[in-house]
Amino acid sequence: MFTGIVLGMAQVVAIDKKQSFQTHTLKLTSEMRAGLEIGASVAHNGCCLTVTKIDADQVSFDLMQATLNTTNLGELTLGDWVNIERAAKFGDEIGGHSMSGHISVTANIVEIIDTPNNRTVWFELDTPDMKYVLDKGYIGLDGCSLTIGDTNGQRFCVHLIPETMNRTLFGRKAVGAAVNVEFDPQTQAIVNTVERVLAQQTQS
């Protein structure tokens, strides 16, 4: 389980590409590596990956084709950076919201509005997925737990404070970039349940 509170960013220092499979090696800070062991779960841009090798400050992770297809991790090249979060431990403060590290879809950034003290970022999703995006609801974007600011058709926005932009990739993102999306599981459960009940009532 993750909380959507990103620890920081890490750089990709090696990519080993094989058929329908890749191994990514990242350079992690001492804070990110503290107590890290083979088999541990670490979120990359919100996607839960398993540690397969540790060599000093360089840590490797394996990615299956399904992960490469569903997330923005398949677009990474050497030198790129990713948001990093270690798995939550029992008793940790939950500063964001409960996240599984399972990415649902990607959304494209369509507009960025900067003001002196914050940034508003607008995203676009396929229409069917917008049913899980509710005003003032939670959403996970590249592993960040964020509150949805507003929705408009197939678009929604979030408002970012300077700390979020400094700590995460959102300070570097540009229009056109793809961002990993994890919908709030409680919102998904409610929406899916209501749809199922309404469908059953229509059929009866």
WOSULGI-V353645 format. One record per backbone hydrogen bond with DSSP energy under -0.5 kcal/mol. NH is the residue of the N-H (numbers start at 1). CO is the residue of the C=O. If there is no record, write none. Layout:
BEGIN
nh	co
NH	CO
NH	CO
END
This chain:
BEGIN
nh	co
2	99
6	4
7	84
8	84
10	82
11	27
12	80
13	11
13	25
14	25
16	23
17	15
18	21
21	18
22	63
23	16
24	61
25	14
26	59
27	11
28	26
28	57
33	29
34	30
34	31
36	33
39	51
40	37
42	49
43	85
44	47
45	43
45	83
46	142
47	44
48	46
48	101
49	42
51	40
52	60
53	60
55	58
58	55
59	26
59	57
60	53
61	24
62	50
63	22
65	20
68	64
69	65
70	66
71	67
74	71
75	72
76	73
79	12
80	77
82	10
84	8
85	43
87	41
88	1
92	89
95	93
97	3
99	2
103	101
104	181
105	181
107	179
108	124
109	177
110	122
111	122
113	120
114	112
115	118
118	115
119	160
120	113
121	119
121	158
122	111
123	156
124	108
125	154
129	126
130	126
130	127
131	128
132	129
133	130
134	132
136	148
137	134
139	146
140	182
141	139
141	144
142	180
143	45
144	141
145	4
146	139
146	144
148	137
149	157
150	157
152	155
155	152
156	123
157	150
158	121
159	147
160	119
162	117
164	161
165	161
166	162
167	163
168	164
171	165
171	168
172	169
173	169
176	109
177	174
179	107
181	105
182	140
184	138
188	184
189	185
190	186
191	187
192	188
193	189
194	190
195	191
196	192
197	193
198	194
199	195
200	196
201	197
202	198
203	199
204	200
END
